Amino acid sequence: MPIIVNLDVMMAKRKMSLNELSEKVDITLSNLSILKTGKAKAVRFNTLEAICKALDCQPGDILEYAEEEGM
């Protein structure tokens, strides 16, 4: 998939655990884990906003576009 989720990188930079982020963003651990591993098919803007607020970052710090090879 050409969209790469760098949530784990930002969490490491902010020294924040999955549990802590889950509480701050008010999202279940399982849904946050799906997003973190890049298995999510979509993310709501209000969820992205809450994550950015909790991690003090921009959406571009979490989401990245990379062309698929062979295109």
C-alpha positions as CSV (number, residue, x, y, z in Angstrom):
1,M,0.0,0.0,0.0
2,P,1.4,3.4,-0.9
3,I,0.4,5.0,2.4
4,I,2.8,4.3,5.2
5,V,1.8,4.9,8.8
6,N,4.6,6.1,11.0
7,L,2.6,6.2,14.2
8,D,5.1,4.0,16.0
9,V,8.0,6.4,15.1
10,M,6.1,9.4,16.5
11,M,5.2,7.5,19.7
12,A,8.8,6.5,20.2
13,K,9.9,10.1,19.7
14,R,7.4,11.3,22.3
15,K,8.2,8.3,24.6
16,M,4.5,7.4,24.7
17,S,3.1,3.9,25.0
18,L,0.2,2.5,23.1
19,N,-1.8,2.4,26.3
20,E,-1.1,6.0,27.1
21,L,-2.0,7.2,23.6
22,S,-5.1,5.0,23.7
23,E,-6.3,6.8,26.8
24,K,-5.4,10.3,25.6
25,V,-7.1,9.8,22.2
26,D,-10.0,7.7,23.6
27,I,-9.7,4.9,21.1
28,T,-9.5,1.2,21.8
29,L,-6.1,-0.5,22.0
30,S,-7.1,-2.9,19.2
31,N,-8.1,0.0,16.8
32,L,-5.0,1.9,17.6
33,S,-2.9,-1.2,17.1
34,I,-4.6,-1.7,13.7
35,L,-3.7,1.9,12.7
36,K,-0.2,1.6,14.1
37,T,0.6,-1.6,12.1
38,G,-0.7,0.0,8.8
39,K,-3.6,-2.5,8.5
40,A,-6.3,0.2,8.8
41,K,-8.3,0.9,5.6
42,A,-9.3,4.4,6.8
43,V,-8.8,6.9,9.6
44,R,-11.4,9.5,10.6
45,F,-10.1,13.1,10.6
46,N,-11.3,13.6,14.2
47,T,-9.2,10.6,15.2
48,L,-6.2,11.9,13.3
49,E,-6.7,15.3,14.9
50,A,-6.7,13.7,18.4
51,I,-3.6,11.7,17.7
52,C,-1.8,14.8,16.4
53,K,-2.8,16.7,19.5
54,A,-1.7,14.0,21.9
55,L,1.6,13.6,20.1
56,D,2.1,17.3,19.3
57,C,2.7,16.6,15.6
58,Q,1.3,17.2,12.2
59,P,-0.6,14.6,10.1
60,G,2.4,14.4,7.7
61,D,4.5,13.2,10.7
62,I,2.3,10.2,10.9
63,L,1.2,9.5,7.3
64,E,3.5,9.2,4.4
65,Y,3.0,8.5,0.7
66,A,5.4,6.2,-1.2
67,E,4.8,5.1,-4.7
68,E,4.5,1.3,-5.2
69,E,7.3,-0.3,-7.0
70,G,6.5,-1.2,-10.6
71,M,4.3,1.8,-11.2
